[in-house]
Amino acid sequence: MPQVLKAFKELETQFPKASTLQAFRYQIAQAYWSQKDWGNTRLWLNTIITKAGDTDSFYKDTAQRRLQKVEY
């Protein structure tokens, strides 16, 4: 995960408005999900929702639905 997070941070820094950021965030959340790391899963899913703002999008909707399935 450290390499993935570093790559994401570099992408986000260099291209803060890139349309691929939400997809990348979701993939990171999925990686944490597969590790059953619920805290980081929630963090990344909530980041997707926050970054989407009032705009409806596939990743925002998917993140909201996935949050309902996170184990606490």
mmCIF file of the N, C-alpha and C atoms, coordinates in Angstrom:
data_MODEL
# 
_entry.id   MODEL 
# 
loop_
_atom_site.group_PDB 
_atom_site.id 
_atom_site.type_symbol 
_atom_site.label_atom_id 
_atom_site.label_alt_id 
_atom_site.label_comp_id 
_atom_site.label_asym_id 
_atom_site.label_entity_id 
_atom_site.label_seq_id 
_atom_site.pdbx_PDB_ins_code 
_atom_site.Cartn_x 
_atom_site.Cartn_y 
_atom_site.Cartn_z 
_atom_site.occupancy 
_atom_site.B_iso_or_equiv 
_atom_site.pdbx_formal_charge 
_atom_site.auth_seq_id 
_atom_site.auth_comp_id 
_atom_site.auth_asym_id 
_atom_site.auth_atom_id 
_atom_site.pdbx_PDB_model_num 
ATOM 1   N N  . MET A 1 1  ? 0.796   -1.205 0.000   1.00 0.00 ? 1  MET A N  1 
ATOM 2   C CA . MET A 1 1  ? 0.000   0.000  0.000   1.00 0.00 ? 1  MET A CA 1 
ATOM 3   C C  . MET A 1 1  ? 0.841   1.273  0.000   1.00 0.00 ? 1  MET A C  1 
ATOM 4   N N  . PRO A 1 2  ? 1.987   1.283  0.640   1.00 0.00 ? 2  PRO A N  1 
ATOM 5   C CA . PRO A 1 2  ? 2.745   2.542  0.644   1.00 0.00 ? 2  PRO A CA 1 
ATOM 6   C C  . PRO A 1 2  ? 3.065   3.072  -0.755  1.00 0.00 ? 2  PRO A C  1 
ATOM 7   N N  . GLN A 1 3  ? 3.398   2.177  -1.685  1.00 0.00 ? 3  GLN A N  1 
ATOM 8   C CA . GLN A 1 3  ? 3.709   2.622  -3.051  1.00 0.00 ? 3  GLN A CA 1 
ATOM 9   C C  . GLN A 1 3  ? 2.459   3.152  -3.750  1.00 0.00 ? 3  GLN A C  1 
ATOM 10  N N  . VAL A 1 4  ? 1.327   2.506  -3.514  1.00 0.00 ? 4  VAL A N  1 
ATOM 11  C CA . VAL A 1 4  ? 0.071   2.954  -4.124  1.00 0.00 ? 4  VAL A CA 1 
ATOM 12  C C  . VAL A 1 4  ? -0.300  4.330  -3.592  1.00 0.00 ? 4  VAL A C  1 
ATOM 13  N N  . LEU A 1 5  ? -0.196  4.506  -2.292  1.00 0.00 ? 5  LEU A N  1 
ATOM 14  C CA . LEU A 1 5  ? -0.535  5.797  -1.680  1.00 0.00 ? 5  LEU A CA 1 
ATOM 15  C C  . LEU A 1 5  ? 0.403   6.904  -2.154  1.00 0.00 ? 5  LEU A C  1 
ATOM 16  N N  . LYS A 1 6  ? 1.672   6.561  -2.314  1.00 0.00 ? 6  LYS A N  1 
ATOM 17  C CA . LYS A 1 6  ? 2.634   7.544  -2.822  1.00 0.00 ? 6  LYS A CA 1 
ATOM 18  C C  . LYS A 1 6  ? 2.291   7.939  -4.257  1.00 0.00 ? 6  LYS A C  1 
ATOM 19  N N  . ALA A 1 7  ? 1.979   6.959  -5.089  1.00 0.00 ? 7  ALA A N  1 
ATOM 20  C CA . ALA A 1 7  ? 1.611   7.240  -6.479  1.00 0.00 ? 7  ALA A CA 1 
ATOM 21  C C  . ALA A 1 7  ? 0.350   8.092  -6.542  1.00 0.00 ? 7  ALA A C  1 
ATOM 22  N N  . PHE A 1 8  ? -0.620  7.776  -5.674  1.00 0.00 ? 8  PHE A N  1 
ATOM 23  C CA . PHE A 1 8  ? -1.853  8.561  -5.652  1.00 0.00 ? 8  PHE A CA 1 
ATOM 24  C C  . PHE A 1 8  ? -1.550  10.007 -5.273  1.00 0.00 ? 8  PHE A C  1 
ATOM 25  N N  . LYS A 1 9  ? -0.761  10.196 -4.230  1.00 0.00 ? 9  LYS A N  1 
ATOM 26  C CA . LYS A 1 9  ? -0.443  11.545 -3.759  1.00 0.00 ? 9  LYS A CA 1 
ATOM 27  C C  . LYS A 1 9  ? 0.264   12.348 -4.845  1.00 0.00 ? 9  LYS A C  1 
ATOM 28  N N  . GLU A 1 10 ? 1.167   11.706 -5.564  1.00 0.00 ? 10 GLU A N  1 
ATOM 29  C CA . GLU A 1 10 ? 1.865   12.394 -6.654  1.00 0.00 ? 10 GLU A CA 1 
ATOM 30  C C  . GLU A 1 10 ? 0.890   12.787 -7.765  1.00 0.00 ? 10 GLU A C  1 
ATOM 31  N N  . LEU A 1 11 ? 0.008   11.877 -8.117  1.00 0.00 ? 11 LEU A N  1 
ATOM 32  C CA . LEU A 1 11 ? -0.999  12.177 -9.144  1.00 0.00 ? 11 LEU A CA 1 
ATOM 33  C C  . LEU A 1 11 ? -1.893  13.326 -8.704  1.00 0.00 ? 11 LEU A C  1 
ATOM 34  N N  . GLU A 1 12 ? -2.349  13.253 -7.461  1.00 0.00 ? 12 GLU A N  1 
ATOM 35  C CA . GLU A 1 12 ? -3.246  14.290 -6.934  1.00 0.00 ? 12 GLU A CA 1 
ATOM 36  C C  . GLU A 1 12 ? -2.547  15.649 -6.877  1.00 0.00 ? 12 GLU A C  1 
ATOM 37  N N  . THR A 1 13 ? -1.269  15.655 -6.554  1.00 0.00 ? 13 THR A N  1 
ATOM 38  C CA . THR A 1 13 ? -0.504  16.899 -6.480  1.00 0.00 ? 13 THR A CA 1 
ATOM 39  C C  . THR A 1 13 ? -0.286  17.495 -7.873  1.00 0.00 ? 13 THR A C  1 
ATOM 40  N N  . GLN A 1 14 ? 0.081   16.647 -8.815  1.00 0.00 ? 14 GLN A N  1 
ATOM 41  C CA . GLN A 1 14 ? 0.383   17.129 -10.157 1.00 0.00 ? 14 GLN A CA 1 
ATOM 42  C C  . GLN A 1 14 ? -0.865  17.433 -10.981 1.00 0.00 ? 14 GLN A C  1 
ATOM 43  N N  . PHE A 1 15 ? -1.941  16.679 -10.728 1.00 0.00 ? 15 PHE A N  1 
ATOM 44  C CA . PHE A 1 15 ? -3.170  16.834 -11.516 1.00 0.00 ? 15 PHE A CA 1 
ATOM 45  C C  . PHE A 1 15 ? -4.381  16.857 -10.581 1.00 0.00 ? 15 PHE A C  1 
ATOM 46  N N  . PRO A 1 16 ? -4.550  17.937 -9.812  1.00 0.00 ? 16 PRO A N  1 
ATOM 47  C CA . PRO A 1 16 ? -5.603  17.981 -8.799  1.00 0.00 ? 16 PRO A CA 1 
ATOM 48  C C  . PRO A 1 16 ? -7.029  17.899 -9.351  1.00 0.00 ? 16 PRO A C  1 
ATOM 49  N N  . LYS A 1 17 ? -7.207  18.147 -10.616 1.00 0.00 ? 17 LYS A N  1 
ATOM 50  C CA . LYS A 1 17 ? -8.547  18.098 -11.207 1.00 0.00 ? 17 LYS A CA 1 
ATOM 51  C C  . LYS A 1 17 ? -8.737  16.894 -12.135 1.00 0.00 ? 17 LYS A C  1 
ATOM 52  N N  . ALA A 1 18 ? -7.817  15.946 -12.077 1.00 0.00 ? 18 ALA A N  1 
ATOM 53  C CA . ALA A 1 18 ? -7.887  14.776 -12.958 1.00 0.00 ? 18 ALA A CA 1 
ATOM 54  C C  . ALA A 1 18 ? -9.157  13.979 -12.687 1.00 0.00 ? 18 ALA A C  1 
ATOM 55  N N  . SER A 1 19 ? -9.811  13.592 -13.743 1.00 0.00 ? 19 SER A N  1 
ATOM 56  C CA . SER A 1 19 ? -11.058 12.825 -13.606 1.00 0.00 ? 19 SER A CA 1 
ATOM 57  C C  . SER A 1 19 ? -10.805 11.419 -13.059 1.00 0.00 ? 19 SER A C  1 
ATOM 58  N N  . THR A 1 20 ? -9.589  10.967 -13.135 1.00 0.00 ? 20 THR A N  1 
ATOM 59  C CA . THR A 1 20 ? -9.257  9.616  -12.674 1.00 0.00 ? 20 THR A CA 1 
ATOM 60  C C  . THR A 1 20 ? -9.048  9.519  -11.157 1.00 0.00 ? 20 THR A C  1 
ATOM 61  N N  . LEU A 1 21 ? -9.001  10.640 -10.466 1.00 0.00 ? 21 LEU A N  1 
ATOM 62  C CA . LEU A 1 21 ? -8.742  10.613 -9.028  1.00 0.00 ? 21 LEU A CA 1 
ATOM 63  C C  . LEU A 1 21 ? -9.809  9.844  -8.252  1.00 0.00 ? 21 LEU A C  1 
ATOM 64  N N  . GLN A 1 22 ? -11.072 10.042 -8.609  1.00 0.00 ? 22 GLN A N  1 
ATOM 65  C CA . GLN A 1 22 ? -12.134 9.344  -7.884  1.00 0.00 ? 22 GLN A CA 1 
ATOM 66  C C  . GLN A 1 22 ? -12.023 7.830  -8.077  1.00 0.00 ? 22 GLN A C  1 
ATOM 67  N N  . ALA A 1 23 ? -11.724 7.410  -9.281  1.00 0.00 ? 23 ALA A N  1 
ATOM 68  C CA . ALA A 1 23 ? -11.560 5.972  -9.539  1.00 0.00 ? 23 ALA A CA 1 
ATOM 69  C C  . ALA A 1 23 ? -10.378 5.423  -8.740  1.00 0.00 ? 23 ALA A C  1 
ATOM 70  N N  . PHE A 1 24 ? -9.309  6.177  -8.676  1.00 0.00 ? 24 PHE A N  1 
ATOM 71  C CA . PHE A 1 24 ? -8.128  5.758  -7.922  1.00 0.00 ? 24 PHE A CA 1 
ATOM 72  C C  . PHE A 1 24 ? -8.466  5.669  -6.431  1.00 0.00 ? 24 PHE A C  1 
ATOM 73  N N  . ARG A 1 25 ? -9.199  6.673  -5.924  1.00 0.00 ? 25 ARG A N  1 
ATOM 74  C CA . ARG A 1 25 ? -9.612  6.630  -4.517  1.00 0.00 ? 25 ARG A CA 1 
ATOM 75  C C  . ARG A 1 25 ? -10.446 5.389  -4.237  1.00 0.00 ? 25 ARG A C  1 
ATOM 76  N N  . TYR A 1 26 ? -11.336 5.067  -5.160  1.00 0.00 ? 26 TYR A N  1 
ATOM 77  C CA . TYR A 1 26 ? -12.192 3.900  -4.945  1.00 0.00 ? 26 TYR A CA 1 
ATOM 78  C C  . TYR A 1 26 ? -11.362 2.617  -4.939  1.00 0.00 ? 26 TYR A C  1 
ATOM 79  N N  . GLN A 1 27 ? -10.383 2.527  -5.803  1.00 0.00 ? 27 GLN A N  1 
ATOM 80  C CA . GLN A 1 27 ? -9.520  1.345  -5.830  1.00 0.00 ? 27 GLN A CA 1 
ATOM 81  C C  . GLN A 1 27 ? -8.729  1.209  -4.526  1.00 0.00 ? 27 GLN A C  1 
ATOM 82  N N  . ILE A 1 28 ? -8.309  2.331  -3.973  1.00 0.00 ? 28 ILE A N  1 
ATOM 83  C CA . ILE A 1 28 ? -7.613  2.297  -2.683  1.00 0.00 ? 28 ILE A CA 1 
ATOM 84  C C  . ILE A 1 28 ? -8.570  1.811  -1.592  1.00 0.00 ? 28 ILE A C  1 
ATOM 85  N N  . ALA A 1 29 ? -9.790  2.332  -1.596  1.00 0.00 ? 29 ALA A N  1 
ATOM 86  C CA . ALA A 1 29 ? -10.793 1.873  -0.623  1.00 0.00 ? 29 ALA A CA 1 
ATOM 87  C C  . ALA A 1 29 ? -11.042 0.377  -0.769  1.00 0.00 ? 29 ALA A C  1 
ATOM 88  N N  . GLN A 1 30 ? -11.099 -0.101 -1.995  1.00 0.00 ? 30 GLN A N  1 
ATOM 89  C CA . GLN A 1 30 ? -11.310 -1.531 -2.244  1.00 0.00 ? 30 GLN A CA 1 
ATOM 90  C C  . GLN A 1 30 ? -10.140 -2.371 -1.720  1.00 0.00 ? 30 GLN A C  1 
ATOM 91  N N  . ALA A 1 31 ? -8.935  -1.847 -1.875  1.00 0.00 ? 31 ALA A N  1 
ATOM 92  C CA . ALA A 1 31 ? -7.763  -2.572 -1.370  1.00 0.00 ? 31 ALA A CA 1 
ATOM 93  C C  . ALA A 1 31 ? -7.843  -2.699 0.148   1.00 0.00 ? 31 ALA A C  1 
ATOM 94  N N  . TYR A 1 32 ? -8.224  -1.613 0.811   1.00 0.00 ? 32 TYR A N  1 
ATOM 95  C CA . TYR A 1 32 ? -8.384  -1.678 2.261   1.00 0.00 ? 32 TYR A CA 1 
ATOM 96  C C  . TYR A 1 32 ? -9.529  -2.617 2.641   1.00 0.00 ? 32 TYR A C  1 
ATOM 97  N N  . TRP A 1 33 ? -10.605 -2.590 1.857   1.00 0.00 ? 33 TRP A N  1 
ATOM 98  C CA . TRP A 1 33 ? -11.744 -3.482 2.092   1.00 0.00 ? 33 TRP A CA 1 
ATOM 99  C C  . TRP A 1 33 ? -11.281 -4.945 2.067   1.00 0.00 ? 33 TRP A C  1 
ATOM 100 N N  . SER A 1 34 ? -10.483 -5.278 1.070   1.00 0.00 ? 34 SER A N  1 
ATOM 101 C CA . SER A 1 34 ? -10.025 -6.664 0.934   1.00 0.00 ? 34 SER A CA 1 
ATOM 102 C C  . SER A 1 34 ? -9.132  -7.087 2.102   1.00 0.00 ? 34 SER A C  1 
ATOM 103 N N  . GLN A 1 35 ? -8.510  -6.115 2.757   1.00 0.00 ? 35 GLN A N  1 
ATOM 104 C CA . GLN A 1 35 ? -7.685  -6.394 3.925   1.00 0.00 ? 35 GLN A CA 1 
ATOM 105 C C  . GLN A 1 35 ? -8.501  -6.333 5.227   1.00 0.00 ? 35 GLN A C  1 
ATOM 106 N N  . LYS A 1 36 ? -9.785  -6.041 5.074   1.00 0.00 ? 36 LYS A N  1 
ATOM 107 C CA . LYS A 1 36 ? -10.688 -5.862 6.220   1.00 0.00 ? 36 LYS A CA 1 
ATOM 108 C C  . LYS A 1 36 ? -10.208 -4.754 7.160   1.00 0.00 ? 36 LYS A C  1 
ATOM 109 N N  . ASP A 1 37 ? -9.630  -3.737 6.553   1.00 0.00 ? 37 ASP A N  1 
ATOM 110 C CA . ASP A 1 37 ? -9.187  -2.555 7.284   1.00 0.00 ? 37 ASP A CA 1 
ATOM 111 C C  . ASP A 1 37 ? -10.319 -1.533 7.176   1.00 0.00 ? 37 ASP A C  1 
ATOM 112 N N  . TRP A 1 38 ? -11.296 -1.671 8.054   1.00 0.00 ? 38 TRP A N  1 
ATOM 113 C CA . TRP A 1 38 ? -12.533 -0.897 7.938   1.00 0.00 ? 38 TRP A CA 1 
ATOM 114 C C  . TRP A 1 38 ? -12.321 0.594  8.168   1.00 0.00 ? 38 TRP A C  1 
ATOM 115 N N  . GLY A 1 39 ? -11.394 0.945  9.039   1.00 0.00 ? 39 GLY A N  1 
ATOM 116 C CA . GLY A 1 39 ? -11.141 2.367  9.290   1.00 0.00 ? 39 GLY A CA 1 
ATOM 117 C C  . GLY A 1 39 ? -10.657 3.091  8.043   1.00 0.00 ? 39 GLY A C  1 
ATOM 118 N N  . ASN A 1 40 ? -9.663  2.522  7.380   1.00 0.00 ? 40 ASN A N  1 
ATOM 119 C CA . ASN A 1 40 ? -9.156  3.141  6.155   1.00 0.00 ? 40 ASN A CA 1 
ATOM 120 C C  . ASN A 1 40 ? -10.159 3.030  5.015   1.00 0.00 ? 40 ASN A C  1 
ATOM 121 N N  . THR A 1 41 ? -10.937 1.953  4.995   1.00 0.00 ? 41 THR A N  1 
ATOM 122 C CA . THR A 1 41 ? -11.978 1.837  3.971   1.00 0.00 ? 41 THR A CA 1 
ATOM 123 C C  . THR A 1 41 ? -12.957 2.991  4.111   1.00 0.00 ? 41 THR A C  1 
ATOM 124 N N  . ARG A 1 42 ? -13.435 3.216  5.333   1.00 0.00 ? 42 ARG A N  1 
ATOM 125 C CA . ARG A 1 42 ? -14.378 4.319  5.570   1.00 0.00 ? 42 ARG A CA 1 
ATOM 126 C C  . ARG A 1 42 ? -13.758 5.665  5.218   1.00 0.00 ? 42 ARG A C  1 
ATOM 127 N N  . LEU A 1 43 ? -12.490 5.849  5.600   1.00 0.00 ? 43 LEU A N  1 
ATOM 128 C CA . LEU A 1 43 ? -11.801 7.104  5.310   1.00 0.00 ? 43 LEU A CA 1 
ATOM 129 C C  . LEU A 1 43 ? -11.804 7.406  3.814   1.00 0.00 ? 43 LEU A C  1 
ATOM 130 N N  . TRP A 1 44 ? -11.426 6.433  3.005   1.00 0.00 ? 44 TRP A N  1 
ATOM 131 C CA . TRP A 1 44 ? -11.340 6.657  1.560   1.00 0.00 ? 44 TRP A CA 1 
ATOM 132 C C  . TRP A 1 44 ? -12.719 6.787  0.918   1.00 0.00 ? 44 TRP A C  1 
ATOM 133 N N  . LEU A 1 45 ? -13.675 6.014  1.380   1.00 0.00 ? 45 LEU A N  1 
ATOM 134 C CA . LEU A 1 45 ? -15.031 6.145  0.826   1.00 0.00 ? 45 LEU A CA 1 
ATOM 135 C C  . LEU A 1 45 ? -15.622 7.508  1.164   1.00 0.00 ? 45 LEU A C  1 
ATOM 136 N N  . ASN A 1 46 ? -15.411 7.966  2.384   1.00 0.00 ? 46 ASN A N  1 
ATOM 137 C CA . ASN A 1 46 ? -15.903 9.289  2.767   1.00 0.00 ? 46 ASN A CA 1 
ATOM 138 C C  . ASN A 1 46 ? -15.192 10.396 2.005   1.00 0.00 ? 46 ASN A C  1 
ATOM 139 N N  . THR A 1 47 ? -13.931 10.191 1.681   1.00 0.00 ? 47 THR A N  1 
ATOM 140 C CA . THR A 1 47 ? -13.194 11.176 0.882   1.00 0.00 ? 47 THR A CA 1 
ATOM 141 C C  . THR A 1 47 ? -13.812 11.284 -0.514  1.00 0.00 ? 47 THR A C  1 
ATOM 142 N N  . ILE A 1 48 ? -14.172 10.152 -1.096  1.00 0.00 ? 48 ILE A N  1 
ATOM 143 C CA . ILE A 1 48 ? -14.824 10.164 -2.412  1.00 0.00 ? 48 ILE A CA 1 
ATOM 144 C C  . ILE A 1 48 ? -16.102 10.989 -2.350  1.00 0.00 ? 48 ILE A C  1 
ATOM 145 N N  . ILE A 1 49 ? -16.894 10.753 -1.330  1.00 0.00 ? 49 ILE A N  1 
ATOM 146 C CA . ILE A 1 49 ? -18.171 11.458 -1.186  1.00 0.00 ? 49 ILE A CA 1 
ATOM 147 C C  . ILE A 1 49 ? -17.933 12.951 -0.987  1.00 0.00 ? 49 ILE A C  1 
ATOM 148 N N  . THR A 1 50 ? -16.987 13.292 -0.135  1.00 0.00 ? 50 THR A N  1 
ATOM 149 C CA . THR A 1 50 ? -16.678 14.695 0.130   1.00 0.00 ? 50 THR A CA 1 
ATOM 150 C C  . THR A 1 50 ? -16.179 15.408 -1.115  1.00 0.00 ? 50 THR A C  1 
ATOM 151 N N  . LYS A 1 51 ? -15.263 14.773 -1.834  1.00 0.00 ? 51 LYS A N  1 
ATOM 152 C CA . LYS A 1 51 ? -14.688 15.397 -3.039  1.00 0.00 ? 51 LYS A CA 1 
ATOM 153 C C  . LYS A 1 51 ? -15.736 15.577 -4.132  1.00 0.00 ? 51 LYS A C  1 
ATOM 154 N N  . ALA A 1 52 ? -16.751 14.721 -4.155  1.00 0.00 ? 52 ALA A N  1 
ATOM 155 C CA . ALA A 1 52 ? -17.804 14.844 -5.171  1.00 0.00 ? 52 ALA A CA 1 
ATOM 156 C C  . ALA A 1 52 ? -18.721 16.025 -4.883  1.00 0.00 ? 52 ALA A C  1 
ATOM 157 N N  . GLY A 1 53 ? -18.791 16.413 -3.612  1.00 0.00 ? 53 GLY A N  1 
ATOM 158 C CA . GLY A 1 53 ? -19.647 17.541 -3.250  1.00 0.00 ? 53 GLY A CA 1 
ATOM 159 C C  . GLY A 1 53 ? -21.102 17.255 -3.566  1.00 0.00 ? 53 GLY A C  1 
ATOM 160 N N  . ASP A 1 54 ? -21.766 18.248 -4.140  1.00 0.00 ? 54 ASP A N  1 
ATOM 161 C CA . ASP A 1 54 ? -23.181 18.122 -4.475  1.00 0.00 ? 54 ASP A CA 1 
ATOM 162 C C  . ASP A 1 54 ? -23.418 17.400 -5.794  1.00 0.00 ? 54 ASP A C  1 
ATOM 163 N N  . THR A 1 55 ? -22.346 17.106 -6.506  1.00 0.00 ? 55 THR A N  1 
ATOM 164 C CA . THR A 1 55 ? -22.454 16.452 -7.794  1.00 0.00 ? 55 THR A CA 1 
ATOM 165 C C  . THR A 1 55 ? -22.732 14.960 -7.628  1.00 0.00 ? 55 THR A C  1 
ATOM 166 N N  . ASP A 1 56 ? -23.728 14.472 -8.338  1.00 0.00 ? 56 ASP A N  1 
ATOM 167 C CA . ASP A 1 56 ? -23.981 13.039 -8.339  1.00 0.00 ? 56 ASP A CA 1 
ATOM 168 C C  . ASP A 1 56 ? -23.040 12.394 -9.349  1.00 0.00 ? 56 ASP A C  1 
ATOM 169 N N  . SER A 1 57 ? -22.444 11.290 -8.935  1.00 0.00 ? 57 SER A N  1 
ATOM 170 C CA . SER A 1 57 ? -21.532 10.594 -9.831  1.00 0.00 ? 57 SER A CA 1 
ATOM 171 C C  . SER A 1 57 ? -21.548 9.115  -9.500  1.00 0.00 ? 57 SER A C  1 
ATOM 172 N N  . PHE A 1 58 ? -21.018 8.331  -10.410 1.00 0.00 ? 58 PHE A N  1 
ATOM 173 C CA . PHE A 1 58 ? -20.943 6.892  -10.211 1.00 0.00 ? 58 PHE A CA 1 
ATOM 174 C C  . PHE A 1 58 ? -20.168 6.559  -8.941  1.00 0.00 ? 58 PHE A C  1 
ATOM 175 N N  . TYR A 1 59 ? -19.001 7.174  -8.768  1.00 0.00 ? 59 TYR A N  1 
ATOM 176 C CA . TYR A 1 59 ? -18.162 6.831  -7.630  1.00 0.00 ? 59 TYR A CA 1 
ATOM 177 C C  . TYR A 1 59 ? -18.744 7.323  -6.312  1.00 0.00 ? 59 TYR A C  1 
ATOM 178 N N  . LYS A 1 60 ? -19.397 8.463  -6.321  1.00 0.00 ? 60 LYS A N  1 
ATOM 179 C CA . LYS A 1 60 ? -20.055 8.938  -5.107  1.00 0.00 ? 60 LYS A CA 1 
ATOM 180 C C  . LYS A 1 60 ? -21.159 7.972  -4.699  1.00 0.00 ? 60 LYS A C  1 
ATOM 181 N N  . ASP A 1 61 ? -21.987 7.586  -5.650  1.00 0.00 ? 61 ASP A N  1 
ATOM 182 C CA . ASP A 1 61 ? -23.073 6.648  -5.372  1.00 0.00 ? 61 ASP A CA 1 
ATOM 183 C C  . ASP A 1 61 ? -22.532 5.300  -4.894  1.00 0.00 ? 61 ASP A C  1 
ATOM 184 N N  . THR A 1 62 ? -21.519 4.819  -5.568  1.00 0.00 ? 62 THR A N  1 
ATOM 185 C CA . THR A 1 62 ? -20.925 3.532  -5.206  1.00 0.00 ? 62 THR A CA 1 
ATOM 186 C C  . THR A 1 62 ? -20.295 3.593  -3.817  1.00 0.00 ? 62 THR A C  1 
ATOM 187 N N  . ALA A 1 63 ? -19.621 4.689  -3.507  1.00 0.00 ? 63 ALA A N  1 
ATOM 188 C CA . ALA A 1 63 ? -19.010 4.846  -2.184  1.00 0.00 ? 63 ALA A CA 1 
ATOM 189 C C  . ALA A 1 63 ? -20.079 4.879  -1.092  1.00 0.00 ? 63 ALA A C  1 
ATOM 190 N N  . GLN A 1 64 ? -21.169 5.585  -1.346  1.00 0.00 ? 64 GLN A N  1 
ATOM 191 C CA . GLN A 1 64 ? -22.254 5.643  -0.363  1.00 0.00 ? 64 GLN A CA 1 
ATOM 192 C C  . GLN A 1 64 ? -22.848 4.253  -0.123  1.00 0.00 ? 64 GLN A C  1 
ATOM 193 N N  . ARG A 1 65 ? -23.037 3.512  -1.173  1.00 0.00 ? 65 ARG A N  1 
ATOM 194 C CA . ARG A 1 65 ? -23.582 2.158  -1.041  1.00 0.00 ? 65 ARG A CA 1 
ATOM 195 C C  . ARG A 1 65 ? -22.593 1.225  -0.338  1.00 0.00 ? 65 ARG A C  1 
ATOM 196 N N  . ARG A 1 66 ? -21.328 1.375  -0.651  1.00 0.00 ? 66 ARG A N  1 
ATOM 197 C CA . ARG A 1 66 ? -20.312 0.520  -0.046  1.00 0.00 ? 66 ARG A CA 1 
ATOM 198 C C  . ARG A 1 66 ? -20.187 0.815  1.453   1.00 0.00 ? 66 ARG A C  1 
ATOM 199 N N  . LEU A 1 67 ? -20.325 2.080  1.835   1.00 0.00 ? 67 LEU A N  1 
ATOM 200 C CA . LEU A 1 67 ? -20.258 2.438  3.249   1.00 0.00 ? 67 LEU A CA 1 
ATOM 201 C C  . LEU A 1 67 ? -21.313 1.701  4.074   1.00 0.00 ? 67 LEU A C  1 
ATOM 202 N N  . GLN A 1 68 ? -22.442 1.436  3.472   1.00 0.00 ? 68 GLN A N  1 
ATOM 203 C CA . GLN A 1 68 ? -23.504 0.733  4.174   1.00 0.00 ? 68 GLN A CA 1 
ATOM 204 C C  . GLN A 1 68 ? -23.122 -0.718 4.473   1.00 0.00 ? 68 GLN A C  1 
ATOM 205 N N  . LYS A 1 69 ? -22.121 -1.235 3.784   1.00 0.00 ? 69 LYS A N  1 
ATOM 206 C CA . LYS A 1 69 ? -21.701 -2.624 3.931   1.00 0.00 ? 69 LYS A CA 1 
ATOM 207 C C  . LYS A 1 69 ? -20.446 -2.796 4.779   1.00 0.00 ? 69 LYS A C  1 
ATOM 208 N N  . VAL A 1 70 ? -19.830 -1.680 5.179   1.00 0.00 ? 70 VAL A N  1 
ATOM 209 C CA . VAL A 1 70 ? -18.592 -1.754 5.958   1.00 0.00 ? 70 VAL A CA 1 
ATOM 210 C C  . VAL A 1 70 ? -18.901 -2.320 7.333   1.00 0.00 ? 70 VAL A C  1 
ATOM 211 N N  . GLU A 1 71 ? -18.068 -3.233 7.765   1.00 0.00 ? 71 GLU A N  1 
ATOM 212 C CA . GLU A 1 71 ? -18.226 -3.824 9.087   1.00 0.00 ? 71 GLU A CA 1 
ATOM 213 C C  . GLU A 1 71 ? -17.619 -2.881 10.130  1.00 0.00 ? 71 GLU A C  1 
ATOM 214 N N  . TYR A 1 72 ? -18.281 -2.792 11.248  1.00 0.00 ? 72 TYR A N  1 
ATOM 215 C CA . TYR A 1 72 ? -17.808 -1.895 12.321  1.00 0.00 ? 72 TYR A CA 1 
ATOM 216 C C  . TYR A 1 72 ? -17.310 -2.678 13.487  1.00 0.00 ? 72 TYR A C  1 
# 
